[in-house]
Amino acid sequence: MGNSVDDLARQLARNAEAVCRCYLSNGRRSGRYWVVGDVMNTPGRSMYVRLTGPEAGKGAAGKWTDASTGEHGDLLDIIGRHHGLSHFPDIAAEAWRFLGTPRECTQLEPRAHSALAQTSAGSPESARRLFAMSKPIAGTIAETYLHGRGITALHEIGSLRFHPCCYYRPHPESSPEAWPAMIAAITDLDGTMTGVHRTWLDPSGHDKASVDTPRRAMGHLLGNGVRFGTSSDVMAAGEGIETMLSLRCVLPSLPVVAALSANHLAALLFPATLRRLYVARDNDAAGDAAFTALAERAQAVGIETLSLSPALQDFNDDLRHLGLTELRAALRVQLTPDDVPRFIAAVENTDPG
């Protein structure tokens, strides 16, 4: 039985932290867990891998859950995703290689469960239920929070709602806490909701909730985003919701989409009518990499791609610390001449005085 699937799983469980350090190198140990962004080794804190526990069964070492998507699995799933392997004998062979124990893996029986299970808690259906249970943000803590971030021009915000008592779990097995939250609908190009993004808020509305990860997404994010306005021939894309809402304070008629992370921004899907894409990049290495990847994809299909660069870390920082007038002036010189009268001049003509 030394060549069985169970034996392989047990040996991996005994070396759970070593597996994580090898295949999830962008994470770190936090108590009994290895914490990382996701199963693809993205930096972050959404995915938790149990490092201690029994070798099999409930609470076993090596079991993991991604709190953002609801995905869960074991160490074999992590190894398979790392190398892009889909056939179990290939995954097992790589696992034995890691353990330093060459095996003839053709005798192994495939596992009964799928490589990555999707729980109902992280499904698009669960996301749609949460959004339906929420209410418009007007007059709520969510509106107070956005106003505190300098975002007072709130229009075409049907994708934003408020839930007064949204569950938050610090760890997959911890008891849930209840906090107010801003709920944002994640949609595909057809407008179908594929997930939601949650920003947990302090009950005062003056800041985010005092939790480790006050922002989390659930459902299917890849290629999709939180949309404000209807995309046509020109649009802007960026990472954060607050970043894109800050742009809308200056460019209220420019359709925008928030992809929610640098990695997801790089993978954003393009509307068929799009001919010019502005990328509101964050001022860091991840923002630079996302812009480069997205620009290469867009230009390959004939979409003109232009960068919008903030003076500070992002455009919400610019709005709050530099002010609306300075932000407008900075954006004016970054738009094409054709787009200045279309998006900025009309706004300037409505300014008082």
Residue pairs with C-beta under 8 A, 6 or more apart in sequence:
1 7
3 103
3 104
3 107
3 108
4 108
5 92
5 108
5 109
5 111
6 56
8 76
8 92
8 95
8 96
8 99
8 103
8 108
9 55
9 56
9 62
9 74
9 75
9 76
10 55
10 56
11 99
11 101
12 19
12 62
12 74
12 75
12 76
12 95
12 99
13 53
13 54
13 55
13 56
13 60
13 61
13 62
13 75
14 55
14 61
15 99
16 34
16 49
16 50
16 51
16 52
16 61
16 62
16 75
17 29
17 34
17 51
19 62
19 75
19 78
19 79
19 98
20 27
20 29
20 34
20 36
20 49
20 51
20 78
22 98
23 41
23 78
23 79
23 82
24 34
24 36
24 41
24 47
24 49
24 78
25 41
26 36
26 37
26 41
26 42
26 43
27 34
27 35
27 36
27 37
27 41
27 43
27 47
27 49
28 34
28 35
28 36
29 35
29 51
32 50
32 51
32 52
32 53
33 48
33 49
33 50
33 51
33 171
34 48
34 49
34 51
35 45
35 47
35 48
35 49
36 42
36 43
36 44
36 45
36 46
36 47
36 49
37 43
37 44
37 45
37 46
37 47
38 44
38 46
38 47
38 66
38 68
38 69
39 47
39 64
39 66
39 71
39 73
39 77
39 78
39 81
39 116
40 81
40 263
41 82
42 261
42 263
44 261
45 212
45 213
46 66
46 67
46 68
46 69
46 213
46 216
47 64
47 65
47 66
47 67
47 68
48 64
48 65
48 67
48 171
48 172
49 62
49 63
49 64
49 75
49 78
50 59
50 60
50 61
50 62
50 63
50 64
51 61
52 61
53 59
53 60
53 61
53 63
54 60
54 61
55 61
59 173
60 74
62 74
62 75
63 72
63 73
63 74
64 72
64 73
64 74
64 75
64 77
64 78
65 71
65 72
65 119
65 172
66 72
66 122
67 169
67 172
67 213
67 216
68 122
68 216
68 217
68 218
68 221
69 118
69 122
69 217
69 218
69 219
69 220
69 221
70 118
70 119
70 120
70 121
70 122
70 123
70 126
70 218
71 116
71 117
71 118
71 119
71 122
72 116
72 117
72 119
73 115
73 116
73 117
75 95
76 88
76 91
76 92
76 95
76 111
76 115
77 115
77 116
79 85
79 91
79 94
79 95
79 98
80 86
80 90
80 91
80 94
80 115
81 116
83 90
83 91
83 94
85 91
85 94
86 115
88 108
88 110
88 111
89 105
89 106
89 108
90 105
91 115
92 103
92 105
92 108
93 103
93 105
96 102
96 103
96 105
120 126
121 218
122 218
122 219
123 218
123 219
124 193
124 194
124 195
124 219
124 220
126 218
126 219
127 186
127 193
127 194
127 195
127 196
127 218
127 219
128 193
128 196
130 163
130 166
130 183
130 196
130 198
130 218
131 161
131 183
131 185
131 193
131 196
133 163
134 161
134 162
134 163
134 183
135 161
135 162
135 163
136 161
136 162
137 143
137 146
137 154
137 157
137 160
137 161
137 162
137 182
140 162
140 164
140 180
140 205
141 162
141 164
141 180
141 201
141 203
141 204
141 205
142 160
142 161
142 162
142 180
142 181
142 182
142 199
142 201
142 205
143 154
143 162
143 205
144 204
144 205
144 206
145 182
145 199
145 201
145 205
145 206
145 207
145 208
146 152
146 154
146 182
146 242
146 245
148 205
148 206
148 207
149 242
149 246
149 316
149 319
149 320
150 246
150 249
150 316
150 319
150 320
151 242
151 245
151 246
151 249
151 316
151 319
152 249
153 248
153 249
153 252
154 245
155 248
155 252
156 228
156 229
157 228
158 185
159 184
159 185
159 187
159 226
159 227
159 228
160 182
160 183
160 184
160 185
160 226
160 241
161 182
161 183
161 184
161 185
162 180
162 181
162 182
162 183
163 180
163 181
163 183
164 180
165 178
165 179
165 180
166 178
166 179
166 180
166 181
166 183
166 198
166 200
167 176
167 177
167 178
168 176
168 177
168 178
168 179
168 181
168 200
168 209
168 211
169 175
169 176
169 177
170 177
170 211
170 212
177 211
179 200
179 201
179 203
179 209
179 211
180 200
180 201
180 203
180 205
180 209
181 198
181 199
181 200
181 201
181 209
182 198
182 199
182 201
183 196
183 197
183 198
184 196
184 197
184 198
184 199
184 226
184 241
184 258
185 193
185 196
185 226
186 193
186 194
186 195
186 196
186 197
186 217
186 219
186 220
186 221
186 224
186 225
186 226
186 260
187 193
187 194
187 224
187 225
187 226
187 227
188 194
188 223
188 224
188 269
189 269
189 271
189 272
193 219
194 219
194 220
194 221
194 224
195 217
195 218
195 219
195 220
195 221
195 224
196 217
196 218
196 219
197 215
197 216
197 217
197 226
197 241
197 260
198 215
198 216
198 217
198 218
199 208
199 214
199 215
199 241
200 208
200 209
200 211
200 214
200 215
201 207
201 208
201 209
201 214
202 208
202 209
202 210
208 214
208 215
217 260
221 259
221 260
221 261
221 264
222 264
222 267
223 264
223 267
223 268
223 269
224 259
224 268
224 269
225 237
225 257
225 258
225 259
225 260
225 264
225 268
226 241
226 244
226 257
226 258
226 260
227 255
227 256
227 257
227 258
228 244
228 245
228 248
228 255
228 256
228 257
228 258
229 235
229 248
229 253
229 254
229 255
229 256
230 255
231 255
231 257
231 271
231 273
231 274
232 255
232 271
232 273
232 274
233 273
233 274
233 275
233 276
234 254
234 255
234 274
234 275
234 276
234 277
234 278
234 339
234 342
235 254
235 255
235 256
235 257
235 271
235 274
235 276
235 277
235 278
236 244
236 247
236 251
236 254
236 255
236 256
236 257
236 277
236 278
236 279
236 280
236 308
237 244
237 256
237 257
237 258
237 259
237 265
237 268
237 277
237 278
237 279
237 280
237 294
238 244
238 247
238 256
238 257
238 258
238 259
238 265
238 279
238 280
238 281
238 282
238 308
238 314
238 315
239 258
239 259
239 260
239 261
239 262
239 264
239 265
239 280
239 282
239 287
239 290
239 314
240 258
240 260
240 282
240 314
240 316
241 258
241 260
242 314
242 316
243 258
243 280
243 282
243 314
243 315
243 316
244 256
244 257
244 258
244 280
244 315
245 316
246 314
246 315
246 316
246 318
246 319
246 327
247 254
247 256
247 280
247 308
247 315
247 331
248 254
248 256
249 319
249 324
249 327
250 324
250 327
250 328
250 331
250 344
250 347
251 331
251 343
251 344
251 347
252 347
253 342
253 343
253 346
254 278
254 343
256 280
257 268
259 265
259 267
259 268
262 282
262 286
262 287
262 289
262 290
263 290
265 279
265 290
265 294
266 289
266 290
266 293
266 294
266 297
267 293
268 294
270 277
270 297
270 298
270 301
270 303
274 303
275 302
275 303
275 304
276 303
276 304
276 305
276 306
276 336
276 339
277 294
277 298
277 303
277 304
277 305
277 306
278 306
278 307
278 308
278 334
278 335
279 290
279 291
279 294
279 295
279 305
279 306
279 307
279 308
280 308
280 310
280 314
280 315
281 287
281 288
281 290
281 291
281 307
281 308
281 309
281 310
282 310
282 313
282 314
283 309
283 310
283 312
283 313
283 314
284 313
291 307
294 305
295 305
295 307
298 304
298 305
299 305
306 334
306 335
306 336
307 334
308 315
308 331
308 334
309 334
310 317
310 318
310 330
311 318
311 322
311 330
312 318
312 321
312 322
315 327
318 326
318 327
318 330
319 327
322 330
328 344
328 347
328 348
331 344
332 340
332 344
335 343
335 344
